[in-house]
């Protein structure tokens, strides 16, 4: 006889675990099925270079997990997740001539950095942060509720001059925003490097809000969190919460099919033939296109929904990441003029101008390796030495690239090709971080878009944030019209709770939280949590 649960959750990433934890604590009998050997999804930490060196292979900085109720309501600190919040110098853009702009938590210190390149921009940046200081509250309010229709959103914003300014920025690309407000290439590059990390080309309309969001979060009281021990600590705490509330988690459990009977999702079938029944609901964090087209099947969908699922836009811009195990922390050439560069959690290198940064996106569209390699460096061990052996360090940088490199994604599996790419990129990196020498580098590993997809099939084509963030895939169009309320048309009791859903990918807990609310509403489950 098949196992039976009230709710079956497909995928043990942080969104699936969030959904499961809320429903389990509400008294539902819940099971989470994860295809990988551990839970985590995009919140994963693995030893891919040498034993004892922990590398965060997907997410690193967790800002949005504290934007909503998930972390506190699930009591994740009690379940073992602690965060470190670096203060002081946070992020630096370093340039080929040894110059830099350091972004500090202190706004005035940051403006003094900008002033070295443009006095006008120093004032403009200060005014910009003041003008949009409330944007975080606005964005947070929209993330943990059902997505707004554009007509409703536009009508609300058009009621004030401040709202119209915000609406205009929302419709712009991040490149348009920096060009509208600032003149110096150095400040523009500083902001664009950070804004583009989520798989967003700098000229994609709908990404303009990222510029004020980034500018204001760095100068907030809590500018970004680092999970102590690695990003996986967040997922492990969520898993402990699920189990403490009575839920079950099963790893190495690959879901092959959602069983649909008379228009209702009733069970899942695993790759090994096991069938697990769902009395009340199935929630999938496997990605909307994968769930609908592969697990359910087009025969159970109306033509419009099937077409929209096929038209879902995965990011053309993905990440390929050189990970290094080091004897000592990176030392930057730019630190010779500002020692605080070495104290930053992040440094961006490789491009001095907006046009140079644009070449990376042109190379992506042409499916070739970057002519000007470089990206955003993350050195967690600077603030959390528990992630490395005593006295050692680990670092990586996110390189923008494409999935089907040179026209074929399988090139990323060619060891000779990977070795050559890794050597070239690290050599270029060492022109900026000058102690990345053979003596300092103990081991290195190139984590490719194919590795991302293999680890987590929800991250199709090495997806960074569960699909593009263009205007066609935000709010009531995420993942697409007709499925933005986390329910699947034509298939009763099937819900979507992954990174392809509102509000977005990244580590938010939002899709899992929003789906749990939809399920609780439909099933008349009494909510133990405060949801407005």
N, C-alpha and C positions, 0 to 999 in steps of 0.2 A: 504494500500500500504506500502511495506517495506521501512524503512529508507534507505537512500543511502549516502555514503561518497566516496570520492576519494580513501582514504586509511583507512583500518580498522587495528588497532594494537591490538593483543591479548596479554593481560598481562600488568599491570601497575607497574612493577618493574622499576628500574632505566634504564635498557636497552630499554624496551619498550617506556618509556617516552622520552629517548634520541632520538630514531628513530622518534617518533611522533613530537617532538619539531622541529627537523631539517626540516621535510617535511611540517609541518604547517607553519613555517616561510617562506618556499619556495612557499607558496600560495596554498598548497593542503588542501582540506577539510578532516580533520582527526578526527577519534574517537578512543579513548583508552578504552578497555573493561577489567576491573579488577574484578576478582571473590571475592576478599576480601572486607571488608567494608571500607578500606583505600588503597591508592596506597602505593608503597614502595618496595615490594618484599623483597630482602635482606637488604634494607636500611629502617629498621623499628625500632621504639622505642615505648614500651608499659609499662604500669604500672601493672606489674604482681605480685608484692609483696604487696605494700601498696600505697594508694593514694599519689601522689607527688613524688614518687620514679620512675624515668625513667630508664628503662632497655633496652639496645640495644640487641635484641634477635637474631641477626644474625651478620651483619657486625659491626665493631667497629672502626678500624683504616683504614683510607682511604689514601692510598699512590698513587695508580695508576690513580685516577681520575684527578690528576694533571700532569700525564705523557703525556697526549695528549691534543687535542684542546677543548674537550667538555665543561669543566667548564667555560672557558673564552668565547668561542664562543656563548654559550647559556646565557651568562651574569647572571650566577646563584647568584652571590653576589647581583646584583640588585633585584633579586627575593627573597631575604631574607636568603640566605645560607651563613653563616660565619664560617670560620674554625679557630681553635686554633691549633697552632703548638708548642707542648712542646719542650723545649730545655734542655740542661744540662744532668742530668742522665735520661736515657730513659728506660732501660730494664735491669733486673738482673736475673741471674740464681742463685737460693739459694739452699744450700745443707744441708743434714741432720745434719752435724756437726756444723752448724751455719755459715759456710763460704759462699762466694758468689763471682761472677764476675759481676760487673756493666758495662754495655755498655753505654758510654757517646757519645754525639754528637762529642766531642773532641776526635780525634783518639789517641792522646798521653796519655790522661787520661785513655782510655780503655786499651792501651798497658801496662800501669803501673799496672792495675788490673790483666791482664793476667800474667804479670811477677811474681806475687806472687805464681803462680802454675808452670810456665815454662818460663825461660828467652828465651829459644829457640823459644817458641811459640809467645812470645811478638814480636820478630823480624819477625818471619814468618807471623804473622797476619798483621804487618805493610807492609811488602813486598807484601802480598796477596792483600791488599786494593789498593796498588799502581799499581799492575799488572792489576787489573780488574776495575780500576776507571772509565773507559769508558763504562762499561757494561750497565749502565742504559740508556745511549744514544742509544746504539745498540738495546736493548730490546724495548725501546719506539718507535724507528723507524719501528720496525716490527709489532707493535700492532695495529696501526691505518691505515693499508693498507690491501688489500687482502693477505691471507696467502701464504707464499712461499712454493714451492715444496722442498722436501728434497734435490733433485738433484741440484737445483739452490742454495740452502743455503750452501750445502757442497762445491760446486764449488767455491762460493764466499769466504768462510772461509779458504779453502785450499790454497789460494793465498799468505798467509803470515804466519810467525811463530806464531804471536799473534793469528791469526785466528784459527790455528790448536790447540793451547792451549784451546781456547774457545770451539772449536768443541769437543775436548775430554771431557771437563767438561760437556758439554751439553748431552753427551751420558752416563755419569755416574749417579749413584744415589747420593743423598746428603750425605749419609753415606760414600760412597767411597771418595768423595771430602774431607771431614773433616779428614778421615784417611790418605789420601795422603799428606795433607799439615800440619797437626798438630799432636802433641803427647799427650797433656794433656786431660784427660777425661772431665775436667771441661769446657774447651773451646769448645770441641766437643759438649757437651750437651747444652751449651749456644746457639750454632748455630743451632743444630738439633731441639731443642724445637720449635724455631721460624720457621724454614723451613718446618716443618711438619704440621703447622697449617692449610694449605690449603687442607687437605685431602690426603696428600702425605706420605705414609709410607717411612721410612728413607732408605729403600733398593730398592725403585722403580727407575728404570733407566729412565732418562729423566728429573729428578728433580735436577740434579747437579747444574744447573745455579742459583738455589735459594740461594745457599751459598754465592757466590760473590754479588748477588743482595742484600741480607740482610746486608752483611757486609758493603757494600758501601752506602746503603741508610741511615743507621743510622748515618753515618758521613757526610751526605750531608747538604746543607744549609736549606733543608726542609725535615726532616726525617720522617714525617708522620702526617696526619691531623686528628683532632677530630671535627666533626660537632657540632657547638655550639647548645645546646639544645637537642642533640641526633642525631643519624644517620638518623632518619626520616626527619630531616631538609633538607637534600639533595634532597630526593624524593619530598618533598613538594615544594621546589624551582623549580624543574623540572616541576611539575604539573602546577605551576603558569605560567611558561614559555610557556607550551603547550597552556594553555587557553589564555594567552596574545597574542599569535600568531594566535589565531582563532580556535584552536582545542577544542574538546569536550572530557571530561573524565567521564566515567560512572563506578561506583563501584557496588558491589553486582551483577555483570553481568558475570555469569559463561558461557563461551563458551563451547558448547557441540559438535559442528560439524562445519567443514569447508565444505561448499557446493562446489562441483566440477561439472561443466557442460562442456562437450566436451573438457575435458582436461585442463580446466581453473578454477581457484578458483574465485568464483563470489560473495560469501556471507558467513556469519557465522550464525549459529543458536544458540540461548541461551537456557539455561536449561528451562526457562519459555515459550519457543516456539517462542520468538521474532526472526525475521529474519532481519539482517542488511546487505545490499548489499554493495559491494566494486566495484566501477567503474574501478579502476586502479590496486589496489594491496591490498593484505593482508599480514601483517608482524606479525609473531608469536614469542613471547618470552617465550612460554610455555615449551620449551625444544624440541629438534629435535625428539627424540623417541616418546614423547607424541603427538607432532603435526602430525607426519607422520602416526603413527600406530593407534592413538586413535581419533584424530580430522579429519584426512583425510580418512584413511582406506587403508588397503593393496591392495584393488581392484583397486586403482588408481595409484599404484606404480609398477615399474618393480621389478622383483624378486631380483635383486642384491641390490637395494636400500632398499627394505623391510628387506632383510637379514642383511644388515649393521646396519640398525636402531635397529633391535633386538639384535645385538651384541654390541651395545654401552655399555661401561663399566662405571657404576656408582661407586662411591667410596665405598669400603668396610669399610674404616675408616670414621666415621661421628662423630659429636659432641653431647655431652649431657652436659648441662650447669647448675650448681648450681648458682642461683642468690641470693644475700643477700642484704637486707636493713639494714643499720647499724646506730648506734648512732655516731660512730666515724670511721675515716679512719683506714684501717688495719695497724697493727704494726708488723714488721717482726723480728723474732729472729735474722736473719742475720744483721739487722740494728744496733745491739749492737756493731758490729765491723766495719760497714760502714753505717752511718746514711743515706747515699744517697739511700740505698735500699728502704727506705720508700718513697722517692721522685720520684721513677720510676713509669711510667705509667703502665708498665708490669713487672711481676715477674713470673718466671717459677719454679715450685717446684715438688718434688716427686721422681725424679730419679737423681742419682749421676754419673752414667756411661752410656755409649752407650748401654751396654748389658742390664742394668736395663730398659732403655727406650725401647729396643727391646721387652721386655716382654709385653708392652702395645699392640704392633702390633700382637704378638703371641696370646694374649688373644682375639683380634679382630677376627683373623682367626679361632679361636676355639669357637667363639660366646659366650664368657663368660665375666663377669665383670672383670675389671682390678685388678690384684693382687697387683699392685703398683699404686694406683690412684694418680693423680696429673696432672698438665697441666699449661697452660699460663693464668695468672690472668690479668684482665683488670679493672682498677678503674678510670673510666672517671671523676667521681666527684672530683678527686684530682685536675684536671685542669679546670673543668667546673662545678662549684657548682650550676649552674642553673638546673642541672639534678636531684637535690634532694632538699628536704626542707632545710631551713636555719640550718646550723650547723650539718647536717646529712651526710651520705655517702652511696654509693652503689657500689657493686663490683660483679664480677663473675669470674669463670674460665672455660676454655674449656677443657673438659675431652674427650680424644679419646675413642671411643667405637664402637660398631656395631649396625646396625639397628635391625636385628633379634636376639636380645639378648636371650641367652639360647635356641636358635632355633626358637623363635617365637616373632615377633615384637610387638604383642599384650601385651606382658609382660610389656612394657613401659606404658600401660594404666591401669595397676593394681596399685591402690593407695597405698596399703600396700607395694608392691615391691618398688615403687618410694620413699616412706617415708623412708624405710630401707636404700636404696641406698644413698639418700640425707644425712641422718644422718651419715652414714659411711664416705662419702666423706668429709663432712664438719669437722668431727672429725679429719680426717687425715690432712686436710688443716690447722687446728688450731695448729698442731705441728710445723708449719713453721710460720704462722701468729698468734702470740700468744695471741692477744686480741680478737680473734673470739670466745668469750664466750657467754653464755646465756644472760648476761646483755647487751652485745653489739649488738647481733643479734636481730633485731626487727621482722624480718620475712624472710622466705627463700622459694624458689621455684625452682623445678627441671624442666628445659625446655628440653624436650626429642626429639630424632629424629622423633618420631611420631608427636609431636607438630609442628616441622619444616615443615613436609610434609603436615599437615593439613592447616597450615597457607599459604603455597605456594606449590601447587602441582607440580610446575616446579622443586622443590627441591626433586626429587624422592628419597625415602628411607632416607630422611634427608640429602640429598646432601649438601656439603659445597660449592663447586665451580662449580657445573654443570657438574660433571663427572671427571673421573681420568685425571691426567696430564701426564700420561705415554707417551712414544714416539709414541704409536699407536693412540693417540688422541691429537696431537699437530700440529700446522701449517696446511698443506693441508690435514691432517687427522682429523681435528676437524670440525664438530662432527665425520665425516667419509668421505672417498674419494667419490667424486661425489656430495657432498653438501657443500663443504667448501667455496664456493663463495657466500653463503647466499641465493642461489636460490635452489628451489626444482625441481629436474629432473622430467619430465613427468607431472608436474602440473604448468601451466603457472600462472604468477601473484602472486605466493605464495613465501614468503621470510621467512628466519629464522633470528631472531635478539636477541636471548637470551643467557644465560650464557653457554649453551652447544656449542656455536659458538666461532670462533676465535675473540680475542686472548685467552680468558679464562674466567672463572668465576671471582669472586671478584668484587670490585667496580671500574670499569674502564670506563664504558660508551662505550667501544670499540665495542662490538657486535652490539649495537644499532647504533652507528656512521657508522660502516662499512656497515651495512644493508641499512641505509639511502642513502649512496653513491651508492650502487648497484641499489636501486630502482630509484634514480635520473638518473643514467646512462641509465637504460632501458627505462624509461619513457620520456627521453629527458627533464627533469626538470632542469631549470637553477639553479645552485648552488649559493646561497648567501654567502657561506662559502669558505674559501681558503682550497683546498684539493689538495695535490701534490702526 
